């Protein structure tokens, strides 16, 4: 069993076939909380840029528009509806 978030991302990396990296990013602050990867050229600058892109992807204008549509449909005030995301790329 994993003892820390770092252990969790290491385990995920090991268990997902052909995975290059696993990261946890705080979508509120853009902070890269934990990361594991097996690619030597994934520098800290590269990882920070990817974290920023993830925040933009899930907190950018397009997602805000979707969240506003969800709020209208539910009859609620607009709010952050996206709290957790898991994604993969090839």
Backbone as a printed PyTorch tensor [residue, N CA C, xyz], in Angstrom:
tensor([[[  0.8340,  -1.1800,   0.0000],
         [  0.0000,   0.0000,   0.0000],
         [  0.8830,   1.2490,   0.0000]],

        [[  0.4030,   2.2790,  -0.6830],
         [  1.1730,   3.5170,  -0.7980],
         [  1.1480,   4.2990,   0.5080]],

        [[  2.2990,   4.8570,   0.8670],
         [  2.4080,   5.6520,   2.0870],
         [  2.2540,   7.1410,   1.8250]],

        [[  2.4610,   7.5660,   0.5930],
         [  2.3990,   8.9880,   0.2780],
         [  1.9030,   9.1730,  -1.1480]],

        [[  1.5860,  10.4110,  -1.4760],
         [  1.1570,  10.7190,  -2.8360],
         [  2.2600,  10.3850,  -3.8310]],

        [[  3.5010,  10.6260,  -3.4670],
         [  4.6130,  10.2730,  -4.3510],
         [  4.6300,   8.7760,  -4.6260]],

        [[  4.3390,   7.9690,  -3.6030],
         [  4.2660,   6.5220,  -3.7980],
         [  3.1230,   6.1570,  -4.7460]],

        [[  1.9950,   6.8410,  -4.6080],
         [  0.8360,   6.5690,  -5.4590],
         [  1.1640,   6.8330,  -6.9220]],

        [[  1.7710,   7.9910,  -7.2170],
         [  2.0730,   8.2890,  -8.6220],
         [  3.1390,   7.3400,  -9.1640]],

        [[  4.0830,   6.9360,  -8.3360],
         [  5.0830,   5.9450,  -8.7640],
         [  4.4080,   4.6140,  -9.0940]],

        [[  3.4630,   4.1880,  -8.2490],
         [  2.7410,   2.9390,  -8.4990],
         [  1.9140,   3.0300,  -9.7750]],

        [[  1.2440,   4.1690,  -9.9750],
         [  0.4530,   4.3500, -11.1940],
         [  1.3370,   4.2650, -12.4230]],

        [[  2.4750,   4.9210, -12.3760],
         [  3.4090,   4.8900, -13.4970],
         [  3.8310,   3.4590, -13.7970]],

        [[  4.1120,   2.6950, -12.7640],
         [  4.5540,   1.3110, -12.9420],
         [  3.4370,   0.4140, -13.4690]],

        [[  2.1950,   0.7110, -13.1320],
         [  1.0860,  -0.1700, -13.4730],
         [  0.4270,   0.1330, -14.8170]],

        [[  0.6440,   1.3120, -15.3580],
         [  0.0090,   1.6800, -16.6300],
         [  0.9900,   1.4050, -17.7610]],

        [[  0.6250,   0.4490, -18.6090],
         [  1.4920,   0.0760, -19.7250],
         [  1.8180,   1.2830, -20.5940]],

        [[  3.0640,   1.4400, -20.9180],
         [  3.5790,   2.4730, -21.8130],
         [  3.4080,   3.8960, -21.2750]],

        [[  3.0900,   4.0500, -19.9990],
         [  2.9700,   5.3980, -19.4270],
         [  4.3410,   6.0560, -19.3790]],

        [[  4.3830,   7.3300, -19.7100],
         [  5.6220,   8.1030, -19.6270],
         [  5.7030,   8.8870, -18.3310]],

        [[  4.5430,   9.2620, -17.7990],
         [  4.5420,  10.0380, -16.5700],
         [  3.1630,  10.1130, -15.9600]],

        [[  3.1450,  10.4470, -14.6900],
         [  1.9110,  10.6450, -13.9300],
         [  2.1240,  11.8910, -13.0790]],

        [[  1.1150,  12.7520, -13.0330],
         [  1.2520,  13.9680, -12.2310],
         [ -0.0620,  14.2960, -11.5470]],

        [[  0.0430,  14.9780, -10.4280],
         [ -1.1110,  15.5300,  -9.7190],
         [ -0.9060,  17.0380,  -9.6850]],

        [[ -1.9000,  17.7660, -10.2120],
         [ -1.8260,  19.2210, -10.3060],
         [ -3.0180,  19.8170,  -9.5660]],

        [[ -2.7780,  20.8030,  -8.7270],
         [ -3.8480,  21.5320,  -8.0560],
         [ -4.4550,  22.4910,  -9.0770]],

        [[ -5.7150,  22.2430,  -9.4700],
         [ -6.3420,  23.0640, -10.4960],
         [ -6.6640,  24.4730, -10.0090]],

        [[ -6.6640,  24.7010,  -8.7150],
         [ -6.9100,  26.0520,  -8.1960],
         [ -5.6790,  26.9350,  -8.3180]],

        [[ -4.5220,  26.3690,  -8.0020],
         [ -3.2950,  27.1710,  -7.9700],
         [ -2.3510,  26.9000,  -9.1370]],

        [[ -2.5220,  25.7670,  -9.8080],
         [ -1.5890,  25.3800, -10.8610],
         [ -0.3440,  24.7060, -10.3290]],

        [[ -0.3120,  24.4750,  -9.0270],
         [  0.8570,  23.8740,  -8.3910],
         [  0.9730,  22.4000,  -8.7520]],

        [[  2.1520,  22.0140,  -9.1690],
         [  2.4540,  20.6110,  -9.4370],
         [  2.7240,  19.9560,  -8.0850]],

        [[  1.8060,  19.1190,  -7.6330],
         [  1.8790,  18.5530,  -6.2880],
         [  2.7820,  17.3270,  -6.2360]],

        [[  2.6590,  16.4590,  -7.2320],
         [  3.4750,  15.2450,  -7.2550],
         [  3.6220,  14.7900,  -8.6950]],

        [[  4.7650,  14.2070,  -9.0050],
         [  5.0020,  13.7300, -10.3620],
         [  5.9690,  12.5600, -10.3330]],

        [[  5.7310,  11.6280, -11.2390],
         [  6.6700,  10.5270, -11.4720],
         [  6.7580,  10.3470, -12.9790]],

        [[  7.9460,  10.1540, -13.4840],
         [  8.1040,   9.9450, -14.9250],
         [  9.3700,   9.1490, -15.1760]],

        [[  9.4520,   8.6260, -16.4030],
         [ 10.6340,   7.8570, -16.7810],
         [ 11.2710,   8.4100, -18.0540]],

        [[ 11.1770,   9.7210, -18.2310],
         [ 11.7180,  10.3770, -19.4160],
         [ 12.7810,  11.3820, -18.9680]],

        [[ 14.0310,  11.1790, -19.3780],
         [ 15.1070,  12.0420, -18.8850],
         [ 14.9710,  13.5110, -19.2850]],

        [[ 14.3150,  13.8120, -20.3880],
         [ 14.2190,  15.2030, -20.8230],
         [ 13.0000,  15.9160, -20.2330]],

        [[ 12.2350,  15.2890, -19.3610],
         [ 11.1500,  15.9690, -18.6510],
         [ 11.7750,  16.7750, -17.5160]],

        [[ 12.2460,  17.9580, -17.8370],
         [ 12.8720,  18.8360, -16.8450],
         [ 11.7960,  19.4850, -15.9750]],

        [[ 12.2140,  20.1310, -14.9080],
         [ 11.2500,  20.8180, -14.0480],
         [ 10.5160,  21.9070, -14.8200]],

        [[ 11.2060,  22.6070, -15.7010],
         [ 10.5550,  23.6420, -16.5150],
         [  9.4890,  23.0410, -17.4170]],

        [[  9.8010,  21.9010, -18.0120],
         [  8.8440,  21.1990, -18.8680],
         [  7.6270,  20.7750, -18.0450]],

        [[  7.8640,  20.1830, -16.8790],
         [  6.7700,  19.7190, -16.0260],
         [  5.8950,  20.8860, -15.5710]],

        [[  6.5070,  22.0140, -15.2270],
         [  5.7420,  23.1950, -14.8270],
         [  4.8850,  23.7090, -15.9820]],

        [[  5.4250,  23.6700, -17.1970],
         [  4.6720,  24.1110, -18.3730],
         [  3.4800,  23.1920, -18.6320]],

        [[  3.6740,  21.8940, -18.4650],
         [  2.5790,  20.9380, -18.6460],
         [  1.5090,  21.1530, -17.5720]],

        [[  1.9290,  21.4030, -16.3470],
         [  0.9710,  21.6780, -15.2660],
         [  0.1520,  22.9250, -15.5890]],

        [[  0.8070,  23.9700, -16.0760],
         [  0.1030,  25.2040, -16.4410],
         [ -0.8780,  24.9510, -17.5800]],

        [[ -0.4860,  24.1340, -18.5450],
         [ -1.3780,  23.7960, -19.6570],
         [ -2.5960,  23.0210, -19.1590]],

        [[ -2.3820,  22.1260, -18.1970],
         [ -3.4990,  21.3620, -17.6330],
         [ -4.4890,  22.2920, -16.9380]],

        [[ -3.9810,  23.2480, -16.1870],
         [ -4.8610,  24.2030, -15.5090],
         [ -5.6410,  25.0000, -16.5440]],

        [[ -4.9700,  25.4730, -17.5770],
         [ -5.6490,  26.2400, -18.6190],
         [ -6.7030,  25.3890, -19.3170]],

        [[ -6.3820,  24.1200, -19.5420],
         [ -7.3040,  23.2200, -20.2170],
         [ -8.5940,  23.0430, -19.4070]],

        [[ -8.4640,  22.9860, -18.0860],
         [ -9.6190,  22.7050, -17.2480],
         [-10.1530,  23.9100, -16.4930]],

        [[ -9.5200,  25.0540, -16.6320],
         [-10.0040,  26.2830, -16.0040],
         [-10.1000,  27.4260, -17.0050]],

        [[ -9.8680,  27.1470, -18.2660],
         [ -9.8870,  28.1770, -19.2940],
         [-11.3000,  28.5820, -19.6970]],

        [[-11.3890,  29.4550, -20.6800],
         [-12.6600,  30.0320, -21.1160],
         [-13.6520,  28.9670, -21.5720]],

        [[-13.2030,  27.9820, -22.3030],
         [-14.1070,  26.9560, -22.8190],
         [-14.7740,  26.1910, -21.6870]],

        [[-14.0040,  25.8150, -20.6860],
         [-14.5760,  25.0880, -19.5490],
         [-15.5140,  25.9920, -18.7590]],

        [[-15.1580,  27.2530, -18.6090],
         [-16.0640,  28.1920, -17.9240],
         [-17.4070,  28.2610, -18.6470]],

        [[-17.3600,  28.2730, -19.9870],
         [-18.6000,  28.2900, -20.7620],
         [-19.4330,  27.0430, -20.4880]],

        [[-18.7940,  25.8870, -20.4390],
         [-19.5020,  24.6370, -20.1490],
         [-20.0880,  24.6810, -18.7380]],

        [[-19.3150,  25.1740, -17.7760],
         [-19.8100,  25.2650, -16.4030],
         [-21.0050,  26.2130, -16.3020]],

        [[-20.9970,  27.2810, -17.0850],
         [-22.1390,  28.1970, -17.1050],
         [-23.3700,  27.5140, -17.6860]],

        [[-23.1840,  26.7050, -18.7280],
         [-24.3090,  25.9600, -19.3020],
         [-24.8690,  24.9550, -18.2970]],

        [[-23.9870,  24.2790, -17.5690],
         [-24.4310,  23.3370, -16.5350],
         [-25.2450,  24.0830, -15.4780]],

        [[-24.7440,  25.2290, -15.0560],
         [-25.4370,  26.0160, -14.0340],
         [-26.8140,  26.4660, -14.5230]],

        [[-26.8900,  26.9230, -15.7770],
         [-28.1760,  27.3390, -16.3320],
         [-29.1510,  26.1700, -16.3570]],

        [[-28.6800,  25.0230, -16.7820],
         [-29.5230,  23.8310, -16.8630],
         [-30.0360,  23.4380, -15.4800]],

        [[-29.1960,  23.5640, -14.4740],
         [-29.5630,  23.1860, -13.1040],
         [-30.2780,  24.3100, -12.3500]],

        [[-30.3080,  25.5010, -12.9390],
         [-30.9080,  26.6340, -12.2520],
         [-30.0740,  27.1190, -11.0810]],

        [[-28.7640,  27.0260, -11.2090],
         [-27.8320,  27.4080, -10.1450],
         [-26.9770,  28.5800, -10.5940]],

        [[-26.2850,  29.1760,  -9.6410],
         [-25.2710,  30.1650,  -9.9760],
         [-24.0730,  29.4350, -10.5650]],

        [[-23.3820,  30.0650, -11.5310],
         [-22.1870,  29.4120, -12.0940],
         [-21.1650,  29.1000, -11.0030]],

        [[-20.5680,  27.9360, -11.1030],
         [-19.5680,  27.4960, -10.1240],
         [-18.5620,  26.5910, -10.8200]],

        [[-17.5010,  26.3070, -10.1260],
         [-16.5090,  25.3630, -10.6330],
         [-17.0470,  23.9550, -10.4490]],

        [[-17.4590,  23.3360, -11.5440],
         [-18.0060,  21.9870, -11.4790],
         [-16.9420,  20.9250, -11.7200]],

        [[-15.8480,  21.2900, -12.3620],
         [-14.7730,  20.3400, -12.6280],
         [-13.8170,  20.3870, -11.4450]],

        [[-13.7780,  19.3050, -10.6790],
         [-12.9230,  19.2500,  -9.4930],
         [-11.8100,  18.2290,  -9.6220]],

        [[-12.0080,  17.2490, -10.4670],
         [-11.0100,  16.1910, -10.5910],
         [-11.0090,  15.7110, -12.0330]],

        [[ -9.8380,  15.4780, -12.5630],
         [ -9.7030,  15.0820, -13.9540],
         [ -8.6420,  14.0030, -14.0560]],

        [[ -8.9240,  13.0040, -14.8490],
         [ -7.9020,  12.0190, -15.1960],
         [ -7.8430,  12.0060, -16.7120]],

        [[ -6.6550,  12.0970, -17.2580],
         [ -6.5500,  12.1070, -18.7120],
         [ -5.3180,  11.3440, -19.1500]],

        [[ -5.3580,  10.9280, -20.3850],
         [ -4.2160,  10.2530, -20.9790],
         [ -4.0130,  10.7530, -22.3900]],

        [[ -2.8080,  10.6710, -22.8640],
         [ -2.5040,  11.0580, -24.2350],
         [ -1.6600,   9.9680, -24.8700]],

        [[ -1.6230,   9.9740, -26.1720],
         [ -0.7780,   9.0110, -26.8860],
         [  0.1740,   9.7360, -27.7890]]])
